[in-house]
Amino acid sequence: MDPLFFHMQYIPQADLNEFLSEDPVRKAAFVQHIGTAFQEIGFLALKGHLLDAALQEKLYQEIRNFFELPSEIKSTYEIKDGGGQRGYTGFGKEHAAGRTVGDLKEFWHFGQDLNLKPDLKNKYPDNLIVQELENFNHIGNLVFLKLEETAKLVLQALALFLKLDEHYFDKYIDGGNSILRAIHYPPITQAPKDAERAAAHGDINLITLLMGAQGGGLQVLNRQNQWINAVAQPDELMINIGDMLSRLTNNLLPSTIHKVVNPPPEQWGSSRYSLPFFMHPIPQMPLNCLPQTVSAAHPKQYEDILAGDFLHQRLVDLGLLKK
């Protein structure tokens, strides 16, 4: 078998402790390894992240409790014309760009804790407080901070891979418009016609850190246009490149198309939960292609745009905002 064919059939793995080590050789090897992984397939399974198993399990329990609440209670946390950026978004309301059929999911969004960062109060909407669940927001905020710090470290490694200063991204992601999304894919009660749990799409943001990729369903489109299964170990986060980083790097680090397929009929009666953290920069970050990624062989592929304007465009494409 062609070694390259085999290589493209699995998701590369890495350990963040290599980057955090005092050994420059190990750190440099980590930088090269994850950069190559993101170039070749766009996804990476990461051990050694900052989110411990106990906190993960507490969040899973909280989101299970929330999604088990009656629909009439959940709907009170839906913000009209809010673009789904905070609080609850009901079943089937989001669809992939270019599609009109809604995905088979409902979800909740945590953003920055504005009580912790009061300087952001006039920049982003407040998180909604779930009155029925005493610890829901507290646990969500803790997880948000752990994933934000992990994402910051991954971006520091990618900055080095791109021959930038290690802390290039820091000023753009400190107080960024990041989102922790808790997704519930409910049991399927009848054969879906054209709908999937999450249709094929690329993420909007810089990078995504995903909890909950241990169960089947997540698939990645590799560079040979083959769908492969992406399954993480319980102690791993699945990480992928988003469209903002693709634009910034002129597709040197391409965003990878992925989807969540419907389970086989014998598993229709089970719920699935997924917890992606979408690392967004501040809205003022320019996504202009980095000069070192543009050449005669690789001409500039994207127009200049700010992150906030790009996000607005994409939320319209997803049916979450009107033009």
C-alpha positions in Angstrom: 0.0 0.0 0.0 1.2 3.5 -0.8 2.5 5.0 2.5 0.9 8.4 1.6 -2.5 6.7 1.1 -2.2 5.1 4.6 -1.1 8.4 6.1 -4.2 10.2 4.8 -6.5 7.6 6.3 -5.9 8.6 9.9 -5.9 11.7 12.0 -2.3 12.7 13.2 -1.8 12.9 17.0 0.4 15.2 19.1 1.0 16.0 22.8 1.0 19.6 23.9 3.5 18.8 26.6 6.2 18.6 23.9 5.5 22.3 23.1 5.5 23.2 26.8 8.8 21.4 27.5 12.0 23.3 28.1 13.7 21.3 25.4 14.0 23.4 22.2 14.4 20.2 20.1 11.1 18.7 21.3 9.4 22.1 20.9 10.6 22.5 17.4 9.6 19.0 16.5 6.0 19.6 17.8 5.8 22.8 15.8 6.8 21.1 12.6 4.6 18.1 13.3 1.4 20.0 13.8 2.1 22.4 11.0 2.6 19.5 8.6 -0.5 17.7 9.9 -2.7 20.8 9.4 -1.2 21.3 5.9 -1.8 17.7 4.9 -5.2 16.9 6.4 -6.3 19.9 8.5 -7.1 17.9 11.6 -5.1 16.9 14.7 -5.8 14.9 17.8 -4.2 16.6 20.8 -3.2 15.1 24.1 -1.8 17.1 27.0 -4.3 19.9 26.8 -5.4 22.0 29.8 -8.9 20.6 30.2 -9.0 17.8 32.8 -11.4 14.9 32.6 -13.3 15.7 35.7 -14.2 19.2 34.4 -15.2 17.7 31.0 -17.6 15.3 32.7 -19.1 18.1 34.8 -19.9 20.0 31.6 -21.3 16.9 29.9 -23.7 16.5 32.8 -24.7 20.1 32.8 -25.5 20.1 29.1 -27.4 16.9 29.3 -29.5 18.4 32.0 -30.1 21.5 29.9 -31.2 19.7 26.8 -33.5 17.5 28.8 -35.5 20.6 29.9 -38.9 21.0 28.3 -38.9 22.8 24.9 -40.9 25.7 26.3 -38.2 26.4 28.8 -35.3 26.1 26.4 -37.0 28.4 23.9 -37.0 31.2 26.5 -33.2 31.3 26.1 -33.4 32.0 22.4 -32.5 35.5 21.4 -34.5 36.9 18.5 -32.2 38.3 15.7 -29.2 37.4 17.8 -27.6 35.3 15.1 -27.4 32.4 17.5 -24.3 33.9 19.1 -25.4 33.5 22.7 -27.9 31.2 24.4 -30.1 28.6 22.8 -30.7 27.8 19.1 -33.5 25.4 18.4 -33.5 22.2 16.4 -33.0 22.5 12.7 -32.4 26.2 12.6 -28.8 26.2 11.4 -27.8 24.8 8.0 -24.5 24.5 6.1 -23.6 27.3 3.7 -25.2 26.7 0.4 -28.0 24.4 1.8 -31.5 25.2 2.9 -32.1 21.9 4.9 -31.5 22.4 8.6 -29.1 20.3 10.5 -30.5 17.7 12.9 -29.2 19.5 16.1 -29.9 22.1 18.7 -27.2 24.0 20.6 -26.2 26.4 23.2 -23.5 29.1 23.0 -21.2 30.4 25.8 -19.1 33.5 25.0 -16.7 35.5 27.0 -17.6 35.8 30.7 -18.2 39.6 30.8 -18.2 39.6 34.6 -14.7 38.3 34.5 -13.7 40.7 31.6 -15.8 43.9 32.2 -13.8 45.8 29.5 -15.6 43.7 26.9 -19.1 44.6 28.2 -19.9 46.9 25.3 -18.2 44.8 22.7 -20.0 41.4 23.0 -23.4 40.3 24.1 -23.9 38.9 27.6 -24.1 35.2 28.3 -27.6 34.1 29.2 -27.9 32.7 32.7 -29.8 29.4 32.9 -32.0 29.9 36.0 -33.0 26.2 36.2 -29.5 24.8 36.6 -27.4 26.3 39.4 -23.9 25.2 38.0 -24.5 25.4 34.3 -23.0 28.8 33.6 -20.2 28.4 36.1 -19.0 25.1 34.6 -19.4 26.4 31.1 -17.2 29.5 31.9 -14.5 27.3 33.4 -14.3 25.1 30.4 -14.3 28.2 28.1 -11.2 29.5 29.9 -9.3 26.2 29.7 -10.0 25.7 26.0 -9.1 29.4 25.3 -5.7 28.9 26.9 -5.1 25.7 25.1 -6.0 27.3 21.7 -3.7 30.2 22.5 -0.8 27.7 22.9 -1.7 25.9 19.7 -1.7 29.2 17.8 1.7 30.1 19.3 3.1 26.9 17.8 1.4 27.7 14.5 2.9 31.2 14.5 6.4 29.6 14.7 5.5 27.3 11.9 4.5 30.3 9.8 7.9 32.0 10.6 6.1 34.6 12.7 6.8 35.8 16.2 5.6 33.1 18.7 3.2 35.6 20.2 1.9 37.0 16.9 -1.7 35.9 17.6 -1.8 36.9 21.3 -3.0 40.4 20.8 -5.7 39.3 18.4 -7.1 36.5 20.5 -7.0 38.2 24.0 -10.6 39.1 24.5 -11.5 37.5 21.2 -15.1 36.7 20.1 -14.7 33.0 20.8 -17.6 30.7 21.4 -18.0 27.4 23.3 -20.9 25.5 21.6 -22.7 22.7 23.4 -24.5 20.6 20.7 -27.2 18.0 21.2 -28.1 15.7 18.3 -31.4 14.2 19.5 -32.5 10.7 18.8 -33.7 10.3 15.2 -37.4 9.4 15.1 -37.9 8.9 11.4 -35.7 8.4 8.3 -34.2 11.8 7.4 -34.7 12.7 3.8 -31.8 15.1 3.0 -30.9 16.2 6.5 -27.7 15.2 8.3 -26.7 15.8 11.9 -24.3 18.4 10.5 -23.9 18.8 6.8 -20.5 19.2 5.2 -19.0 22.5 6.1 -15.8 24.4 7.0 -15.6 26.3 10.3 -15.6 30.1 10.3 -12.9 30.8 12.9 -9.2 30.5 13.4 -9.0 27.1 15.0 -11.6 24.8 16.6 -11.0 22.6 19.6 -13.6 19.7 19.8 -14.6 17.7 22.8 -16.8 14.7 22.2 -15.1 13.2 19.1 -14.9 9.8 20.8 -18.2 8.5 19.4 -18.6 7.8 15.7 -20.1 10.2 13.2 -17.4 12.9 12.6 -15.9 12.6 9.2 -13.2 14.6 7.5 -12.6 15.2 3.8 -8.9 14.5 3.2 -6.8 16.1 0.4 -7.6 13.2 -1.9 -11.4 14.0 -1.5 -12.0 10.9 0.5 -14.2 11.0 3.7 -12.4 9.4 6.6 -13.6 8.9 10.2 -12.2 11.2 12.8 -12.3 9.5 16.2 -10.3 10.9 19.2 -9.2 9.1 22.3 -11.0 10.1 25.6 -8.0 12.3 26.6 -7.7 14.0 23.2 -9.2 17.1 21.7 -9.8 17.1 18.0 -8.4 20.4 16.5 -9.0 21.8 13.0 -8.2 24.9 11.0 -11.0 27.3 10.3 -11.7 29.6 7.3 -10.2 32.7 9.0 -6.8 31.0 9.3 -7.0 29.8 5.7 -7.5 33.3 4.5 -4.7 34.6 6.7 -2.3 32.0 5.4 -3.5 32.1 1.7 -4.5 28.5 2.1 -1.1 27.4 3.3 -3.1 26.0 6.2 -6.3 25.1 4.5 -9.6 24.8 6.3 -10.9 21.2 6.1 -14.4 20.3 5.2 -16.0 18.0 7.8 -19.5 16.7 8.7 -21.4 14.6 11.3 -23.2 11.8 9.5 -26.4 10.2 10.7 -25.9 7.0 12.7 -27.1 3.6 11.4 -30.8 2.9 12.1 -30.0 0.7 15.1 -28.5 3.7 16.9 -31.2 6.2 16.0 -32.6 6.0 19.6 -29.4 7.5 21.1 -28.5 11.2 21.6 -25.1 12.5 20.7 -23.3 15.4 22.4 -20.5 17.4 21.0 -18.6 20.5 22.4 -16.6 22.5 20.0 -14.7 25.6 21.1 -14.5 28.1 18.2 -11.4 30.3 18.7 -12.3 33.7 17.2 -10.0 36.8 17.2 -11.2 40.3 18.0 -13.4 41.7 15.3 -10.7 44.2 14.3 -8.2 41.6 13.3 -7.2 41.9 9.6 -7.4 38.6 7.8 -5.3 39.9 4.9 -3.0 37.1 3.4 0.4 37.2 5.1 3.0 38.5 2.7 5.2 35.4 3.2 2.4 33.2 1.9 2.0 35.0 -1.4 4.3 34.4 -4.3 4.2 34.0 -8.1 3.6 30.3 -7.6 0.9 31.0 -5.0 -0.9 34.2 -5.9 -3.1 35.9 -3.3 -6.5 34.1 -3.2 -8.6 36.3 -0.9 -9.6 39.9 -0.7 -8.6 41.9 2.5 -11.3 41.8 5.2 -11.6 42.2 8.9 -12.6 39.3 11.1 -15.8 40.9 12.3 -17.0 41.6 8.8 -16.2 38.0 7.7 -18.0 36.6 10.6 -21.2 38.6 9.7 -21.1 37.4 6.1 -20.8 33.8 7.2 -23.6 34.0 9.8 -25.9 35.2 6.9 -24.7 32.2 4.8 -25.7 29.9 7.7 -29.2 31.3 8.0 -28.5 32.7 11.5 -28.6 36.3 10.5 -30.5 38.2 7.8 -28.6 40.4 5.4 
